[in-house]
Amino acid sequence: MAAQRLFVVVAGNIGAGKSTLVGLLAQQFGWRPFYEPEVENPYLADFYRDMRTWAFPSQVFFLTHRLRLHQRIAAHDGPSVQDRSLYEDAEIFAENLYRQGYLAPRDYQTYRALYEALVELLPRPDLVIYVRASVPTLMARIRQRGRAYERHIPEAYVARLNELYDAWARAFTLAPVLTLNADELDWLENPDHRAQIFAQIQTYLAELAARARAEASDIARPS
């Protein structure tokens, strides 16, 4: 018997704890984890030297690789959980570049048109888990994990992303959004917090399944 298909996205800002949570969920529920693709963006060095010139091709490159990952998830027969989504590339990171003036209006409109066309073709997630954390918590975690390329991320940049994430999570309509407060929950070190999160997600998924069965029953019922 084939495993039931399920597509869960774990979304959140830099340092929110997404990757750790994805690994824990995969282990707990038997979901296949899909992490951010480790690919070298050939535009990145140019982008950091001249953001206005290279923001558009750099974002299109990232969008292309996120699309390929989304296609791999769609082809997977069983349950899956994704670390950051195509939606965040566009709604958070590209949006931030546009607001900061690094993406010209014409380039941004072209990028958005491409993104929106892709979204219409791709399967929607069944659930988005939004890992929300305050800026002090995010900055502390970024410093704690000590990644060299994150060493000089400005706090103001993280704060802008946080504002965009909050607005995106409130407005997202393609799937239900479950928000976890990473300021209050430590799923890495605290077993009770992990159990609380697992139970909350299990309850949420059971409610979604019951709703889907009810909708299917309504469709099948003769008028």
C-alpha positions as CSV (number, residue, x, y, z in Angstrom):
1,M,0.0,0.0,0.0
2,A,1.4,3.4,-1.0
3,A,2.1,6.0,1.7
4,Q,-0.3,8.8,1.9
5,R,0.8,11.9,0.1
6,L,1.4,14.9,2.3
7,F,3.3,18.1,1.6
8,V,4.3,20.2,4.6
9,V,6.4,23.4,4.3
10,V,8.5,24.8,7.2
11,A,8.9,28.5,6.7
12,G,10.8,31.1,8.7
13,N,13.5,33.7,8.9
14,I,17.2,33.2,9.0
15,G,18.1,31.5,12.3
16,A,14.6,30.6,13.2
17,G,15.4,26.9,13.6
18,K,13.7,25.6,10.4
19,S,16.2,23.0,9.4
20,T,16.4,21.5,12.9
21,L,12.6,21.3,13.0
22,V,12.4,19.7,9.6
23,G,14.8,16.9,10.7
24,L,12.8,16.3,13.9
25,L,9.5,16.1,12.0
26,A,11.0,13.8,9.4
27,Q,12.2,11.5,12.2
28,Q,9.0,11.7,14.2
29,F,6.4,11.2,11.4
30,G,8.4,9.3,8.8
31,W,8.3,12.2,6.3
32,R,11.0,12.6,3.7
33,P,12.9,15.9,4.3
34,F,13.7,18.2,1.4
35,Y,16.3,20.8,2.4
36,E,17.4,23.9,0.6
37,P,19.5,22.9,-2.4
38,E,23.2,23.4,-1.9
39,V,24.1,25.1,-5.2
40,E,26.5,27.8,-5.9
41,N,24.9,30.8,-7.4
42,P,27.2,32.1,-10.1
43,Y,25.8,35.6,-9.7
44,L,26.4,35.9,-6.0
45,A,29.8,37.5,-6.0
46,D,28.7,40.0,-8.6
47,F,25.5,40.6,-6.6
48,Y,27.4,41.5,-3.5
49,R,29.6,43.9,-5.5
50,D,26.7,45.6,-7.4
51,M,23.2,44.6,-6.1
52,R,21.2,46.7,-8.4
53,T,22.8,45.2,-11.5
54,W,22.8,41.6,-10.4
55,A,19.7,41.2,-8.1
56,F,17.4,40.1,-11.0
57,P,19.5,37.3,-12.5
58,S,20.5,36.2,-9.0
59,Q,16.8,35.9,-7.9
60,V,15.8,34.1,-11.1
61,F,18.6,31.6,-10.5
62,F,17.4,30.9,-7.0
63,L,13.8,30.6,-8.2
64,T,14.8,28.1,-10.8
65,H,16.5,25.8,-8.3
66,R,13.6,26.2,-5.9
67,L,11.2,25.2,-8.7
68,R,13.3,22.0,-9.4
69,L,13.1,21.1,-5.7
70,H,9.4,21.7,-5.7
71,Q,9.1,19.4,-8.8
72,R,11.0,16.6,-6.9
73,I,8.6,17.0,-4.0
74,A,5.6,16.7,-6.3
75,A,7.0,13.5,-7.8
76,H,7.5,11.9,-4.4
77,D,4.7,9.4,-3.6
78,G,4.8,9.7,0.2
79,P,4.7,12.4,2.8
80,S,7.3,15.2,2.6
81,V,8.5,18.2,4.5
82,Q,10.3,21.1,2.9
83,D,12.8,23.5,4.5
84,R,11.9,26.9,3.1
85,S,9.7,27.3,0.0
86,L,9.5,28.9,-3.4
87,Y,6.9,31.2,-1.9
88,E,9.4,32.7,0.5
89,D,12.0,33.4,-2.3
90,A,9.5,35.7,-4.0
91,E,7.3,37.0,-1.2
92,I,10.1,37.7,1.3
93,F,13.6,37.9,-0.3
94,A,12.8,39.3,-3.7
95,E,10.2,41.6,-2.2
96,N,12.8,42.9,0.2
97,L,15.3,43.6,-2.6
98,Y,12.6,45.5,-4.5
99,R,11.6,47.6,-1.5
100,Q,15.3,48.4,-0.9
101,G,15.6,49.6,-4.5
102,Y,17.9,46.8,-5.7
103,L,15.3,45.4,-8.1
104,A,14.1,47.8,-10.7
105,P,10.3,48.0,-11.1
106,R,10.4,46.5,-14.6
107,D,12.6,43.6,-13.4
108,Y,10.5,43.0,-10.4
109,Q,7.3,42.9,-12.4
110,T,8.9,40.3,-14.8
111,Y,10.1,38.2,-11.8
112,R,6.6,38.4,-10.2
113,A,4.9,37.3,-13.4
114,L,7.2,34.3,-13.7
115,Y,6.7,33.4,-10.1
116,E,2.9,33.7,-10.2
117,A,2.8,31.5,-13.4
118,L,4.8,28.8,-11.6
119,V,2.6,28.9,-8.5
120,E,-0.4,28.2,-10.6
121,L,1.2,25.1,-12.1
122,L,2.7,23.6,-8.8
123,P,0.9,21.5,-6.3
124,R,0.0,23.4,-3.1
125,P,1.3,22.4,0.3
126,D,-1.2,20.8,2.7
127,L,0.2,22.8,5.6
128,V,2.7,25.6,6.2
129,I,4.4,25.7,9.6
130,Y,5.6,29.2,10.2
131,V,8.5,29.3,12.7
132,R,8.3,32.8,14.1
133,A,11.0,34.4,16.3
134,S,11.8,37.9,17.5
135,V,14.8,39.7,16.1
136,P,16.9,39.3,19.3
137,T,16.3,35.5,19.3
138,L,17.2,35.3,15.6
139,M,20.4,37.3,16.0
140,A,21.4,35.2,19.0
141,R,20.9,31.9,17.1
142,I,22.8,33.3,14.0
143,R,25.7,34.1,16.3
144,Q,25.5,30.8,18.1
145,R,25.7,28.6,15.0
146,G,28.7,30.6,13.7
147,R,28.4,30.3,10.0
148,A,31.1,32.4,8.3
149,Y,28.8,33.7,5.6
150,E,26.2,34.9,8.1
151,R,28.7,36.7,10.4
152,H,28.0,40.2,9.0
153,I,24.2,40.0,8.5
154,P,22.9,43.3,9.8
155,E,20.2,43.3,12.5
156,A,18.2,45.8,10.4
157,Y,18.1,43.3,7.5
158,V,16.8,40.5,9.7
159,A,14.2,42.9,11.1
160,R,13.0,43.8,7.6
161,L,12.7,40.1,6.7
162,N,10.7,39.5,9.9
163,E,8.2,42.1,9.0
164,L,7.7,40.6,5.6
165,Y,7.4,37.1,7.0
166,D,4.7,38.2,9.4
167,A,2.7,39.9,6.7
168,W,3.2,36.9,4.3
169,A,2.0,34.4,7.0
170,R,-1.1,36.4,7.7
171,A,-2.0,36.8,4.0
172,F,-1.1,33.3,2.8
173,T,-4.2,31.5,1.4
174,L,-2.8,28.5,-0.6
175,A,-2.6,26.4,2.6
176,P,-3.4,26.6,6.3
177,V,-0.7,28.2,8.3
178,L,0.3,26.9,11.8
179,T,2.5,29.4,13.7
180,L,5.1,28.2,16.2
181,N,6.7,30.7,18.6
182,A,10.4,30.0,18.6
183,D,11.0,32.5,21.4
184,E,9.0,30.2,23.8
185,L,9.7,26.7,22.3
186,D,13.1,25.0,22.2
187,W,12.6,21.9,20.1
188,L,16.3,21.1,20.0
189,E,17.0,20.9,23.8
190,N,13.6,20.5,25.5
191,P,11.9,17.1,25.0
192,D,8.6,18.5,26.5
193,H,8.6,21.3,23.9
194,R,9.2,18.7,21.1
195,A,6.3,16.6,22.4
196,Q,4.1,19.6,22.5
197,I,4.9,20.6,18.9
198,F,4.4,17.0,17.7
199,A,1.0,16.8,19.4
200,Q,-0.1,20.1,18.0
201,I,0.9,19.2,14.5
202,Q,-0.7,15.8,14.8
203,T,-4.0,17.4,15.9
204,Y,-3.8,19.9,13.1
205,L,-3.2,17.3,10.5
206,A,-6.1,15.1,11.8
207,E,-8.4,18.2,11.6
208,L,-7.2,18.8,8.0
209,A,-7.8,15.1,7.1
210,A,-11.3,15.1,8.6
211,R,-12.2,18.3,6.7
212,A,-10.9,16.7,3.5
213,R,-13.0,13.6,4.1
214,A,-16.1,15.7,4.7
215,E,-15.6,17.7,1.6
216,A,-15.1,14.5,-0.5
217,S,-18.3,13.1,1.0
218,D,-20.2,16.2,0.1
219,I,-18.9,16.0,-3.5
220,A,-19.9,12.3,-3.8
221,R,-23.3,12.8,-2.3
222,P,-26.0,12.9,-5.1
223,S,-27.8,16.2,-5.4
